Amino acid sequence: LVEVQLLESKTYHALSNLPKARAALTSARTTANSIYVPPKVQAQLDLQSGILHASEEKDFKTAFSYFFEAFEGFDSVEDPMAILALKYMLMSKVMLNLPDEVTNLVSGKLALKHAGPELEAMKAVALSAKNRSLSDFQAALRKYKVELEDDLIVSKHLDSLYNSMLEQNLCRIIEPYSKVQVDFVAGKIGLPKPEVEKKLSQMILDKKFLGILDQETGVLIIFTSESRDKTFDDVIETISAMNLVVDRLYQSAQKLT
């Protein structure tokens, strides 16, 4: 029954129905608590828990804990799934913006016996994240396509990481300017102009910065966010107070007449 409920959770997750995936996993864990569960099945439950925490809540800290438990479970019975759990552990560290810890984990005693392309792929991604290099990131995706892009769990989160790195790099490039050619920005970041234009438009709509994109001239115009002048607030407050005084005087005059 536990394995059936676990399979149900995996199926719903593949269909992007995260609430039902979590409900099925909760049922599986409840059932597992009342019976003896082999280490391999327990490790599969922990692995699925980590995947759901990473997918649904973006809680990579908790996800890492589950992936670690899964890794230890798989490793104790020498199951090849251990390498997958370890890869997801490294992915969690990258998504937590802790790329330096990836090197420490990979050089650890437990990880050394699982050395291979899966770990090398995550090391390459961690290094590109540390250097904030989009070109290195894309090179890693091309070199380790099977280990990264063909793994749906990793691929989904790396898309998010790439978008975050791209936005940070674009903001850093345009920061000194009030007007800048999109061709210049594309050249500095090393990406095709249409892709840069699309991303800048999305960032403007998402209010990542204030500006407009003049597609006719190919110029990005950036506005500075001006601080609110308190003088206007003071004037409005003074007028409101004067209005109250005039009303009181009018009421007093009415009583006299």
N, C-alpha and C positions, 0 to 999 in steps of 0.2 A: 504493500500500500504506500509506503514511504517513497519508493522509487517511482510509482505511478504519479503521485502528487508532485514529485520533483520534476518529472518529465512534463507534467501539465504546466508548471511554473516556467520552464524553459520555453515551451511552445508559446505561451502568452507573451513572454518577453520578446520572442522572435517576431511576434505580430504587433509589437509595440503597445500591448495592453498591460501597462505596468501595474495598475491596481489589482487586476486579476492574477498577475504573476506573483505579486506580493502575498495575496490571499492564499494562493495555492502553496507557496513556500511556508507560510505560517502554519497551514494545516499539516504539511510534511514534518515540520519541526515539532509540532505538538504530538503527532503520532510517534516520532522518533524518541521523544522523552519518556514514553511509557513502555518502550521495548528496547531490546539490545540491537544496536545498529553497528554493523561492521565499520572499521576505520575508513575504508574507501568511500562508503556511502555518506558517512559524516563529513568527510572532506568535500564531497560533491555538494552537500547542503551548505557548507561554509563558502564554497566557491560561488554558488548561486546567490547567496546573501551578499557577498561582496559586489557581484555584478549589479544587483538591484540597487544597492546603496550608491554605487557610482553613477548608474543610469538615471535613477529617479530623483535623488536628492543632491547629487553632485557632492556627496559626503565622502571624499576620498580618504579621509583619515580613518573613519570607521571601516570603509571598504578595505583599506590596507590591512587592518587587524584580521578581518575575515579571510583575506587572501593568504595571510601568513599562517593562520590556523589550517587552511586548506593545503598549503604547501607542506607543512609539517605532517599532516595526515597522509597525503599521497607519498611523501618521501619515506615515511615509516614502513610502507608496504611496497616501496620501490615501484610505484605506479608512474608511467610516463607522463601522466597529467600534472605531475609536480612542476615540470618546466613551464606549463601554461600558468599555473598559480604564481610562480615566481615572476613570470613576465608581467602579469597583472599587478604584482607588488611594485615592480619598477615603474609601470605606467602610473600608478597612484602617486608615487614620489614626484614624477615629472609634473603631473597635474596639480600637485600641491606646491609647485614652484620650488622644489628641493632637489634639483638635478645633481648636486654634489653627493647626496646620499645614495644615488644609484651606483656610483663607482664603489662606495663602501660595501653595498650589498652584494654586488657582483664579485668582489674580491674576497667575500667571506668564505668560510670553510664549507658550508652547506651548498653554496652556489657554485663552487669550483667544479664539482663533479657533474653539474648540468651545463657546463660551458658549451656554447654553440651559437648558431646564427640568431636564435631567438633573443639571447642576451646581448649579442653584439648589436642587434637592431635597436634595442632599447637604450644601449649606451650611446649610440650615434644620435638618437633623438634627444637624449638628455644633454649631450654636448652642444647640440644646435640650440636647445632651449637656454642653456647657460650663456651662450654667446649671442643669443637673440638673432641668430643668423637664419634668414628664410631660405637662402640658397643651400646651406648645409642641411636644413630640414628637408627640403625637396630632394636633395641628393640621397639622403637616408631613405626616403620613401621609394625612390627609384631602385636603389641598391637592394633594399630588403622588402620588396613588394609583397612577397608571399607572407613574410612574418608580420608585416604591418597592415597593409591595405586589404589583404585577403582575410584578415581576422576582423570580423565585424565589430567586436567589442572594442578593440584597440583603435580601429579606423574611425569609429564614431567620436571617440574622445580626442584623437589627434586632429580631427577636423576643427574641433573647438579650440584646441591649443594653437593651431595654425592661424585661425581667425584672430585670436587674442594677440599673437606675436605680430601679425600683419598690422593690426590697429595700433599697437605700441610703436612700431617702426614708422608708420605713416605720421602719427602725431609728433614724433621726434623730428621728422624731416620738415614738416610744415610749420612747426612752432615759431621759428624766427621770422616768418613772413606774414605780410598782410595780403599780398597777391603773389601767386606762384604758378608757373606753367605746369600743367599735368605731365607733359613730356619730361620735364626736369625731374619731377617726383618719381615717375616710372623708371627713369634712368638711374636715379640714386638707389632705388629699392630693388632694381633688377627684375621687374615684372612687365608684361605687356601693358600698353596704355589702356586698352579697353577694360582689362581686369582691375587696374588701379582706379579708373573712372567709376566703375561699378561699385567698388568698395568705398570710395570717398562719398558717393551719393548715399549709400546705405548708412554710413557714419553720420552724415548730416541729418538724415531722417531719424536716426536713433538718438540725435542730439549729443553725439560724442564730442562735437565742437560746433561752433556757430559759423555758418558760411554759406556760400552759394557756388554752384559749379556752372560757369559759362561755357557750354559745350561748343558754341559757335567759334569762340576765340581759343578754347582749350585752356582757360585760366580758372584757377581756384581762388576765390576771394574769401579771406578769413576775417570774421568780425571779432573784436575784443569784447568780452562781457563786461560792460560798464557797471560800476558799483552804483547803487541807488543814492541819489543826492538827498540828504536829510533835510535840506532847506525847504523842499516842497512839503515834506511832512509837517515841519514846524509852521509853515504859512497856513496850511489847511487847519491845523490845530488852533492857531490864533484866530482865524476867521470863524471857526465853530464857536470859540469862546465869546467872540464879539457878537455873534448871532444870538447867543443865549442872553447876553447883557441887554441887547436891543429889545428882545422879547420881554424881559423882565420890566424894562423901563416902559414899554408899551402897555403892559398889564397894569403897572402902577398908575400911569396916566389915565387909563380907562376908569380906574376906581375913583380918581379925583373928580372926574366929570360925571 
